[in-house]
Amino acid sequence: MSMMDLPTFMVTSYNGYNFPSNVETIAFQLVPQYDSARRTVTFVDVHLGLRWYYVCGAAVQGPVTVPGIVVVPLNSKDMVARLSAPAGVLKYTGRGLDEILGPSGTPREIDYGPQPGDLTLEPFGGLVMRATWRVKLSLPVCSDAVFKGVREWNYSVGFDIDKNGNTTITTDGFIKIAANRSGTGDRSVVDSADAFRESVTPPFRDGFRRLAQTYNLSEAKDKLKYVCVDQQIGPNAPGPGLTDARASQSITSEGPARLFTWIHTITGDYTVAAGQSVQRAWDAFFNKVKDSLSVIRTIPGVGIIPHTFYSVRSGHVRAKSTSSFANVLSSCESYFSTSSRPDGVVASGAEL
């Protein structure tokens, strides 16, 4: 490449530093970056290398001609400061690469860049210096490129089957977003990958209990890693919105008519998942009570009197339902009692 003055439409600058007209491009390399599944190119790393000549020192007045090169005085300290700062505005136009770098040759970065690399200063003779500078940019180059939000989301799934045939499913994944900065002096986080936590968390599986959810946000706030572990518990799953459920029932008889009058007690203990309504526990318990009473009702000549008692603490419901039923030799009449639930809803025998 000839060391001649460049036409005015060729502009090269970074972070307010305007490169002299003798600047030349010594490298322009594009390296595709694949996603972790190796199926998609998420962005391209652009490695740009520039070389130019300048006169060091303020004592020199005006341009100096060194065999075929027009050299101008430059402030080395200001140049080093500007070319060492990340996230500056890079302009690189008039070299046939404008479509790659973006509008007006100004790239739109997605990895907290541009990221300056080595700046090498070599004496070239007298006060003339030869400078070489490299910078890396991370750019989406596809036709429908997006410069903010999610840039990659991937996960793997592991299955651990125990001796009883029950499966534990481990989902191990991550989400990575575009990392943007508004300028060299702004160190604020424009966006955080943690904002997408709910979007990437696997939904609860029917017949499984979630044992753990672990999240790890990177220092750069652009990557969120997560691990979710679900354990199969068979058909007696707690139900939607519950993390644990235990229930028991007993039948006893008392008094001289013990062969004809029986006490049926159902006790349930329910733990509600974070963010779920306690109504989930009530629904699960009453469904259990209804199932049991429906069996009793199939016995000819049986009358039922339900009595229900509750206790509640934060995120936890303990419920107890006691029903009296008796065998009679003639027509049967059912008796119902009512009680108020802590949530203000009245439960009655008619519901059961």
PyMOL commands that set and color helices and strands:
alter all, ss='L'
color gray80, all
select helices_A, chain A and resi 76-84+98-101+103-105+193-200+279-296
alter helices_A, ss='H'
color red, helices_A
select strands_A, chain A and resi 12-14+17-18+24-34+41-56+64-66+69-71+73-74+90-92+115-125+128-139+150-161+167-177+208-217+223-232+242-253+261-272+302-313+316-327+338-340+346-348
alter strands_A, ss='S'
color yellow, strands_A
deselect
rebuild
show_as cartoon
